[in-house]
């Protein structure tokens, strides 16, 4: 099946998002002092300038305390904004930045096997291969209510759907309700996913609500339990 490369987030936002997830997961704890900026930039293989932009983003979110002459300290705010705050898949071993490859985007009538939601009888259906780092971790099928857009092109869509909604469509997701179970691989799955044959997949059905409390999308995610786990943290 054809795929396309979505719009990548700026590198400093990727770094900020990665650090935010580590703070929220408790890898970086409240009050912990970060390594000196030059050392930290070298560890992340980025420039000091890029790191400083990422740290400024954390500072603006209230997740970092910068003490002149002393350094940068973690300030843990669970409610801080993060475009991947509701992303609940992680690698069993290691870590990585979420990425996605679009398989297809179509405007289609809503089908009987999805919940009733939204103001339109149709939806924009996104099918994507979700990567975590370089690992092909999951398949996603996202049904965005068609009342939110007249048309959508592949070139507009970023790795983070929620960032795309906020920057391109003018609304944002504030809550997601997940139901987790197991399921067979969908019929539309690429033949080469997953790389190692698996008979059963983790399965997540999600209803996501916008800032007005209305359900904006329904999504289905199939993930490979041999490499990925579902984690929900309060």
C-alpha positions in Angstrom: 0.0 0.0 0.0 1.3 3.5 -0.7 2.5 5.6 2.2 3.5 9.2 2.5 5.9 11.0 4.9 3.9 13.4 7.1 5.0 16.9 8.2 7.7 16.5 10.8 7.6 18.6 14.0 10.5 21.0 14.5 13.3 19.3 16.2 13.1 21.4 19.4 9.5 20.4 19.8 10.3 16.8 19.4 12.9 17.1 22.1 10.5 19.1 24.3 7.8 16.4 23.8 10.3 13.6 24.6 11.4 15.3 27.9 7.7 16.0 28.8 6.9 12.3 28.5 9.9 11.4 30.6 8.8 13.9 33.3 5.2 12.6 33.3 6.5 9.0 33.4 8.7 9.8 36.4 11.9 9.1 34.6 12.8 12.7 35.4 11.5 13.6 38.8 10.4 16.9 40.4 13.4 18.9 41.5 16.0 16.9 39.5 18.8 19.0 38.1 19.4 18.4 34.4 22.9 18.0 33.0 24.7 21.1 31.8 23.3 22.3 28.4 26.4 21.5 26.3 26.6 18.0 27.8 22.9 17.4 27.4 23.0 18.6 23.8 25.9 16.3 23.0 24.0 13.4 24.6 20.9 14.1 22.4 23.1 14.8 19.3 21.6 18.2 18.8 22.9 21.7 18.8 22.9 23.8 22.0 20.6 26.3 20.3 18.0 23.6 19.6 18.2 22.3 23.1 17.7 25.8 24.5 14.6 26.2 22.4 13.3 22.9 23.8 14.1 24.0 27.3 12.3 27.3 26.8 9.2 25.4 25.6 9.3 23.4 28.9 9.8 26.6 30.8 6.8 28.2 29.2 4.7 25.1 30.1 5.8 25.4 33.7 7.7 22.1 33.7 11.2 23.6 34.1 12.7 25.9 36.7 15.7 27.8 35.5 18.0 29.1 38.3 20.6 31.7 37.2 24.1 30.5 37.9 22.9 27.1 39.1 21.1 25.3 36.2 17.8 23.8 35.0 15.6 21.9 37.4 12.5 19.7 36.7 9.2 21.2 37.9 6.6 18.5 37.4 3.1 19.7 36.4 0.9 16.8 35.4 -1.6 19.2 33.7 1.0 20.8 31.5 0.3 20.9 27.8 2.0 18.3 25.7 0.9 17.2 22.2 1.7 13.5 23.2 0.2 13.7 26.7 -2.5 11.3 25.6 -0.3 9.0 23.7 -0.3 5.8 25.7 1.9 3.3 23.8 5.5 2.8 24.7 8.2 0.4 23.7 8.8 -2.5 26.2 12.5 -1.8 25.9 14.0 1.6 25.3 12.3 4.8 24.2 11.6 6.7 21.0 9.8 9.6 19.4 6.3 8.8 18.0 6.1 9.1 14.2 3.5 8.0 11.7 3.3 7.0 8.0 0.0 7.6 6.3 -1.4 4.7 4.4 -4.5 6.5 3.2 -7.0 9.3 3.9 -10.5 9.2 2.7 -13.8 10.9 3.4 -16.3 8.1 3.9 -19.8 7.5 5.4 -19.6 6.4 9.0 -20.1 2.7 9.3 -22.4 0.7 11.6 -19.4 -0.8 13.5 -18.3 2.6 15.0 -20.1 4.5 17.8 -22.6 7.3 17.0 -20.9 10.7 17.5 -20.5 14.1 16.0 -22.7 16.2 13.8 -22.0 14.7 10.4 -22.9 11.3 8.8 -19.5 11.1 7.3 -15.9 11.2 8.6 -12.3 11.7 7.4 -10.8 8.2 7.9 -7.0 8.1 8.4 -5.1 4.8 8.3 -1.6 5.0 9.5 1.4 3.0 10.6 2.5 4.2 13.9 6.3 4.2 14.6 8.0 4.6 17.9 11.6 5.5 17.0 12.3 3.2 14.2 10.0 0.4 15.4 6.8 -0.2 13.5 4.6 -0.4 16.6 1.0 -0.2 15.7 -1.7 0.5 13.2 -4.2 3.3 13.6 -7.6 4.0 12.1 -8.9 7.4 13.0 -12.4 8.7 12.2 -12.6 12.5 12.4 -16.1 13.9 12.2 -16.4 15.6 8.9 -18.0 18.7 10.5 -14.4 19.8 11.5 -13.1 20.3 7.9 -14.2 20.6 4.3 -11.1 18.8 2.9 -7.8 17.4 4.2 -4.7 16.7 2.2 -1.8 14.4 3.2 0.7 17.3 3.2 -1.2 19.1 6.0 -1.1 16.2 8.5 1.7 15.9 11.0 2.9 13.0 13.1 0.6 14.2 15.9 -3.0 14.3 14.9 -3.8 16.4 17.9 -1.2 19.0 16.8 -2.7 18.9 13.3 -6.2 19.5 14.8 -5.0 22.5 16.8 -2.8 24.2 14.2 -4.7 23.4 11.0 -8.4 22.9 12.0 -8.6 25.2 15.0 -9.8 22.8 17.8 -8.0 20.7 20.3 -8.5 17.5 22.2 -8.8 17.7 26.0 -9.9 14.2 26.9 -9.7 10.7 25.6 -11.6 7.6 26.9 -10.0 4.3 26.1 -11.3 0.8 26.0 -8.5 -1.8 25.8 -8.9 -5.4 24.6 -7.5 -7.8 22.1 -8.3 -8.3 18.4 -7.2 -9.8 15.1 -5.1 -7.7 12.7 -7.3 -5.6 10.4 -7.8 -6.7 6.8 -6.2 -3.5 5.5 -2.9 -4.0 7.4 0.3 -3.9 5.3 1.6 -7.4 4.5 4.9 -6.7 6.2 3.4 -5.6 9.6 4.3 -6.7 12.1 7.9 -7.8 11.1 7.5 -10.8 13.4 4.3 -12.8 13.0 1.9 -12.4 15.9 -1.4 -14.2 16.3 -3.1 -11.7 18.7 -2.9 -7.9 19.0 -3.6 -5.4 21.7 -6.6 -3.3 20.6 -7.6 0.2 21.8 -10.9 1.9 21.0 -10.8 5.6 21.8 -13.4 8.5 21.9 -11.7 11.9 21.9 -13.4 15.1 23.0 -12.7 18.6 22.0 -12.4 21.7 24.1 -16.2 22.1 24.1 -16.7 18.5 25.4 -18.0 17.2 22.1 -16.7 13.9 20.7 -14.6 14.8 17.7 -13.1 11.5 16.7 -13.3 7.8 17.2 -10.1 5.7 16.7 -9.0 2.1 16.7 -5.4 1.1 17.3 -3.9 -2.4 16.9 -0.5 -2.8 18.6 2.1 -5.5 18.6 2.3 -6.8 22.2 5.7 -8.3 21.6 7.3 -4.9 21.3 4.8 -2.4 22.7 2.7 -1.9 25.8 -0.3 0.3 26.6 0.4 2.6 29.6 -2.1 5.0 31.3 -0.7 7.3 34.0 -2.6 9.8 36.1 
